[in-house]
Amino acid sequence: MDDTHAPSLLRLFDPEWDDPYEFYRELRESSSVQWDEWMRCWLVLGYEEIVLLSRDERLSGARIDSFYEQLPSATRAGLAPLKKALSDMMLFNEPPRHTRLRRLIRPGLTPRFVRDIRPLIEGVANDLLDRALPSGLLDVIGDFSEPLTREVIARLAGVGGGHIHLLENWQGLLHEFFTQSQEVIPRINDLRGAFDHGARARRDGTEDDLFSRMIAGQLDRADYTEDEIFANFLLLIDAGQATTTHLVGNAVLALCRHPEQMAMLRDDPDLAAGAAHEFMRFDSSVQFTSRVALDDIEIGGQLIERGESVALVLGAGNRDPRRYPDPDRLDIRRNAQDHLSFGHGIHYCLGAALAVAEIEIAITTLLRRTVDLRLAEAGQSWLESVNFRFLQRLPVVVTPVF
């Protein structure tokens, strides 16, 4: 049987599919739930189906161990520190452990905390643009969004000046794990050393960094190991830096390709908070999340059998015309707060409000500080991944406000 054109997310590596959303549309027209023979998993492409499965206790996000155990022994040995960190993150666990780990950080990421941190985000954004705009050429990723999110997360996680270089060019730990890359291991080990240095002060309440203050009320319960605390410290860095960096980059790209929307946002900056959600719906930096079936599940006219893998394709659900009229049109006035880019159900991103604030502030500051903003190159260079929509760079020509 010729399966050259069989439906598979791996076809996104083909040159003909420069835009994944066109590919999702073609797949979804066939079925909202279908089998991917090459990836050996079910693709769930419809908004409603993704929401239903995100709430279904018969699907589990605890998928790190199963992938790791299939690797050759030499690869497992090299990846062991990364596997350990991922396995201890709340994101890759289910209740009751997930509930306990989520409780560690949840009290810190409150609306009040996000309001209090806004001046920091605004200050960093302006400092970066002070340095970059006078040249008339700005790499949105390298000059702006990556150092912005790095500085914010360094302050939040308590990564001091002597260690902030460890956060540079952070690509995402899950990407490193599933591509079996060991390049990040020395960085994790160095971050663990910096983290362990403050362990006693964190436990006795004398450490003053924001992460320690966020979790202070939980540590007196003595039911968290240092490995668990470190893993979710890494999760804070991972989710708070790489994904937000590229949410900002993808938003700027979308505005450059839709100048009428950029003009609308320049004229009415109050639209920015809602626009941040539309940017995430339109082009999320994370395209799918994986699960494993704990039992048989019938959905979308298909039977997912126990033990089979499932990819909830968030990027496809965000463009489902059954949920969003004219879904391939960027509309910053659209009510898109129910988008799937932060996940759904018990795994909904704890840092969602912080990410929205960073996107809102980054975009409004950039537009306020410029009178013109346009792409410097016709094509874009993306990370080679079917899951992560990460721009390698985004050079734009700018005319700054003086």
N, C-alpha and C positions, 0 to 999 in steps of 0.2 A: 504493500500500500504506500502510495506517495503522500507523505505528510509534510511536504515542503511548505505548504500554505495552511497547515493546521493552525487553529486559533491558539496562540500562546503569547504571553507577555514578552517572551524572549524575542519576538519579532520586532520589538521596539528598537533592537540594535540594527535592524535593516535600514539602509539609507532612505528608503521610500517613506519611512514613518518618522519624519522630523518632528511632527506634532503628535504626541501620544493621544490627544483628545479626539483626533480624527479616527485613530485606531480603535479607541474605546467605543466610539459611536458605531463603527462598523460591527464590532463584536456584539454590542448591546442590541442591535437591530435583529440579530440572530436569536439571542436569548440573554436574559439578565443573569442567569446562572449557568455556567458551562465548564466542562472539564478541560484543563490545560495538560495535554499529554507530555509535553516537553518538561514542564516544571513539576508534573505529577501532583497537581493540586486543583481544587475547584476555584474558579474565578467568579466572584460575586460583584456584579457591575451596576445593579440598580439601587437607588437611594433607599427605597422601602425595605428591600431585602437586607441591605447592610445594617440598617437600624435594627431590624428584627433579630439578626444574628448577633449583633453587638450586645443585645440584652439576653441572649440565650445561654443559659448555664451549661448547655451541652457542648459549647465551644470553649476551648481553653487557650489562653495566651502563653502558657508555660511551655514554650517550644525550644528553649535554648538547649536543654539537655539532650533531647532527641536528635537534634542536628549534630551536636558535638559527638555523640556516641557513634555516629556513622562515619566519622573522619578516621583516616589512618592514625596509628598510634603516635607517630612522630609529629604529625600536625596537632594532635590533641595536646601533646606535651608543650608545644610552643604556644598554643592558644589558651592554656589553662588559666593564667591570671585574668584574661579578658572574659573567659567563660564564667569564672567565679564571680566577677563583678556583675555581669549581666544577670546571672541566676539569682543574685540577691536584690535586684531592683524590683520595685513594686510592679513595674510595667509588665514583667515576665512571670508574674505569679498570680494565683487565683485565691479567692477566700478559702480559709480564714487568714492565710499569711498576707495576701494582698491588702486586706483591710487593716491589718496591724501595721504594715509598712507605710501605707498611705497616711495613716494617722501620724506618722513621724513628721511629715512635712506640711500636711494640710493646714495646721493652725497658723503657719507663718505666711502663707500666700493669700492674705485677706485683701478685700477691697481697700481697706485703710493702708495696708502696706504698699499696695500698688500706687495709691495716691501719693504717699510719702516719697516714693522713689522716682516719681516723675521729674522733679527738678534735676536729679542726677542724670537721667536719660537726656533731658534737654541740654544740660551743660556739656555733656560729652559730645552730643551731636553737633552743637555749635562749635566746639573746639576743633573737631575734625574738619568741618567745613571751612573754618578760618584758615586752616593750613592748605586745603586741597583746592578750593574754588579759584583763587587768583590765577592759576595756570590756565584756566579755561577748559581743562580736560580732567574728568573725574572717573576713576574706576569705582563704580558703585560698590562692588564687593570689597576689593582690597583697600580702598581709601576710606570707605564709609561704613557699610553695614557690618563687615566682619570685625573691625576694631571697635565699633559701637557696642555690639552684643558681647564681645570679649571683655570690654571694660566693665559693662554692667554686670555680667555674670561673675567676673573676678571679684567685684565688690560684694555681690550677693553671697558667693560661696566662700569668701574669705581667703582667696588666693592672693597672697601678697606680691609686692613688686619683684621680689627675687624669684618668683615662680610663675609669673604671668606669661612668660614665654612658652610655658608648657601648653597654653591654650591656643597658641597661634595655629592657623590653618587646620582647625579641628574639622574633620570630615564626618564625624558621626560613628559611634562605637558599633552600632548594629551593622553598618555598611562594612566596617573593618572585619567584623566577625564572620559575616556570611561570605565575604570574599576571601576569607582565611588569611588575611593580612596580619603579620606580626609586628609591623612597624610601630604600632601604637603602644606595644607592651612596655618599652622603656619609659615612655611618657606616663603611663598608668603607675608604674613602680615609683617614679619620682613624685607624682602627685600623692601617692600613698605615704611616702616619707614626709612630705609637707603636712599632710593631714594628721598623721600620727603624732607629729611634734606638739600639736595642741590638744591631744586626746584628753589628758588629765584635766586641763583647764576647762575643756568643753563639758566634762562630766561634773566638775565641781562648781560650774556656773561663773567662772572668772574669765573665760574667753569672750572677747567682745566683737568678733566678726558677726556679720548678719546671719550667716548660716547657723552659727551656734545659738544666736538669739531666737531664730526661727524654731529651733527644735528643743530649746531649753526646757519647756514645760513637759516634754515627753521623756527626757533622759532620767528623771528621778524615778521613773517606773522600773528601770533596770531590766526591761525585757527586750532591749535591742543590743545586738553584738556590735563590736567596732566594725566588723566586715559589712554588716547591714547598713550602718550609718555611712560608711565610706562609699558603698555602692550607690546609695541614693544621693549622696554628695556628687558623685559622677553623673548620675541621671540628671540632676539639676543643671550641671554644666552641659551635658550632651543635648538635652532638650532645649535649654535656654540659650545655647549659642548657635550650633550648626543650623538647626531648623529655622530659627528666627532670622539668622543672617540671610538665608536664601528666601524666606518669605518677603523680606524687604527688597532683595534684589529682583525677585519675580514681580513684585508690585511695581517697581520702577520700570521694568521692561514693559509691563502691561500698559502703563501710562504713556510711555514713549510710542507705543504702537496704537494708542487711542488718544490722540491729542485733544479731541473734543472733551474727553473725560478729565484730562489734565487741566484744561482751561476751566472746567466746571469746578474742580476742586480748588484751584487757585482763587477763584472768585468767591467761594464759600468754604473756608477751612473747617467750618462746623460739621461738614459732611464726613470728616476724616475718620471718626470712630466707626461709623457704619461702613465706610469704604474699606476699612481694614478687613472686615469680614468678607466683603465682596472680592477683594484681592485674593484671600485665602481660598474662597470657593472657586475662583476663576483659574488659579494656578498654584496649587499647594506644593510645598517643598517635599512633602512625604506623600507618595502616591498610593501605597497600599500597606495594610498591616496583616500579619499572618496569624492563623489560629489552627488548632487541631481539634477534630471532632472526638468527643468523649463517648458519644452514642450516635445512633443513626438519626439523621435529620432530613425531613422532606421540606424543600423550599424551591420556589420558582419552577415547579414541575420536575425537579431532579431529586435524587436520593443521595445524600452525602452519607457515606458509611463510616462507622466508628473507626478511628485511627487515621482517616484521610485528612490531608492538609487543606486549608481554606485560605484564600487571599481575598480580603475585603478591599476592593479597589476603590479607595476613597476618592481618587481623582475622577473616576468614572461616575460615581454616585453624585459628586458635586456638579456634574454636567448632565444629569438625568433630566430630560425634558418633562417627565411626569411630575417632577418636583419644582423645577425652575423653568418658566417659559423662556424661550429663546436663550438656552443655557450657554451658547458659545459667544454671547454678546456680553462685554464688560459693561456693567451699569452700576456706578457707585451709589445710586439712589435705591438700588434693590435691597430688599429686606432679606439678607442672607445669613443672619445670625445662627441659623440652624444647619450651617454647612458641616461637613464631616471631617474637616482637616484636623480638628482636635480629637478625633475619635468620637465614641458614643458609649453610653452605659458606664459601667464601673471603671473603665479605663480612660474616661474622658480626662484630657490633659489638665493637671492641677495648675500649671503655669499659664493657662489660656489668657487670663486677664492681663498678665504681665506682657505676654507676646503681643496682644492687641495694642497695649499702650506703646510698646516699642515701635511697632509698625506705624501707628498713628503719628507719633512724635517724629520719627525718622522722615516720613513722607512730607508732613506739613512743614518741617524745618527746611528740608531740601527745596520745596516749592517757594517758601517764603524768602529764601536766600538767593533765589535765581529768578531771572525774567525769561530765560529760555533754557530748554533742556531737550536734547535730541540724541539719538543713537549715533555713535561715532563709527560703528561697523554694521554692515548689513546682516551678517550672520552672527550667531552666538555659539559659544563653546560650553557644552554641558558635561558634567561628570558622567562617565560611562556607567550608568545604572538604570535599571527599569523601575526602581523604587524611589530614588531620590532625585528631585528636580533641582539640582544644585548648579548654578552658573559658575564656571571657572573664573570668569571676569565679565564685567559689563562696562566698557568705556562709553562715556557720554560726553558730548560737547555741551558746555554750560556758559551762560552769560550771567555772572554774579551781580547781585544788587550791591552797590557801593554806597 
